Amino acid sequence: DNRNRTAADVRAAFSKYGGNMGTTGCVSFMFDNKGIIIIEDEDGELDEDEVTMDALEAGAVDVTIEEGLIEIETEPNEVGAVREALEVKYTISSAQASQVPQTTTVLTDEKAIANMRKLLDVLEDHDDVQEVYHSWEEPDED
């Protein structure tokens, strides 16, 4: 509702957790706009080659397979069409256009990691913030 109030709240959150806010668009060159579709395969029951072929035939650009997850990359404006083609055969857990970082940053300091988690929580919980994108490579929870 109020851009000035929201900007002040976001700026305060950055300051409180050791960051700072740049000007509008100052880091946009570090992200690519892509469509991302996620299919969960925790049981390993899906044939990876078949999913890959189906995704590419539906218009996907790339397919990445990790343990329990199949991530399908599309052009941002093709997410809906590729999703519709795949959901006939697969259960889609998410499908959206997203800002994907070109490179990621690893934090090793425990205080910096804790501050980053708190900052992301505050931003994601803010009523006026719709999406939060970052290039932090979160450590695996062991």
N, C-alpha and C positions, 0 to 999 in steps of 0.2 A: 504494500500500500504506500509506503513512504520510503523512497530510495535513500534519502539522507539519513534517516534513522537506521535503516538496514546497513548502509555503508559504515556508519559510526559503530554499530554493533560488531560488524565483521572486523573492522580495524582494531577495535578494543580486544577482540578475541585473539587476533594475531599478536598484538602487543603483549597480552597476558601470558601467552605460551611461547614467547621467544622468536616470533616471526615479524615480518612487516609486509604491508600491502603496497603493491606497485600501482601504476596507473592502469586504466582499463586496456586490456589486450596486450600488456607488455610481455606476457609469457605464452601467448597463443601460438607462436611459431614452434613451440616445443611439443605441441600436441597435434595429432592427426584426427580428423573427423571420420569415424568409421562406424559401420553398422556391426553390432556384435550379437550373435545368437548363441545361447548356451543350451546344450542338451546334456542332461545328467545321465551317466552310465556307471553308477556305483557298483552294480553287480557284474559289470563287464560282459553283459549279454549281447550288446550291439556289435554287429560286424563293422569294424572301423573302415574297411575298404568300401563297403556298401554305403555307409553314411557319407563318406567323403565323395563318392561318385554322385549320390543323390544331391548333396549340397552344391557341388560344382554344376550339375545339370540344372539346378534351380537358380543359378546365377551367383553363387558365392565366389569370392575372390581367393579365399584361403581357408584351410581347415587345420586346426591345431588339436591334437589329441593328447591329453594328460590323464593321469590316474583318476578315473571316475567322472571326467568332464570332456566334452567335445565342444570346442569353441569355433564357431563359424564366423568368418569375417566377410562383410558385404560392403558395397558402396552404401553410404548413409541413406540415400533415397530408395534403396532396394530392399531394406530390412523387411518391410511388410510383405512384399511379393515372395521373397525367399522363405519367410516364416510360414506363409500360407501353403507354399508348396511342400514344406517339410513336416508341418504339423498333421498332415494327413497320415503320416507314417510314424512320426516320433513325438515324444512328449517334450515340448519346449519349456524350459524353466525360466528363460528371460530372452527378450529380443528388443533392442533399442539402439538408437544412434548414440554414440558416445565419443568423448574426447579421450583418445588413447595416447599416453606419453610415448615419445620417440625414444627416450632413454629414461632409466630409473635411477634413483638415488638410494643408497643403502646407509642407514644410520646405525652406528655401533654404540654410541653413548646411551646408557639406560635412561638418563634424564631426558635426553632429546627424544628418545622413542616414546617415553611417557607423555611428554609435552605434545608430541605429534598426535598421539591417540586422543588426548584430551581436546586438542584443537579440532580434530576431525569430528569428534562427538558433539562439541558445541556447535560447529557449523551445520552438521546434519540435523541437529535438533532445533535449529532456528526456524521459526515458522515461515519467514520470508525467503529462505535459501532453498532453491529448488534442486540444484545438483551441485555436487562437490567433486572436482577432479584434482588429482595430484599425481606426482611422479615418484612418490615414496614406495620403495619395495619393502613391504611389511615382512618382518621376520616370521618364520614358521613357528607356530605355537607348539612347543614340545611338552 
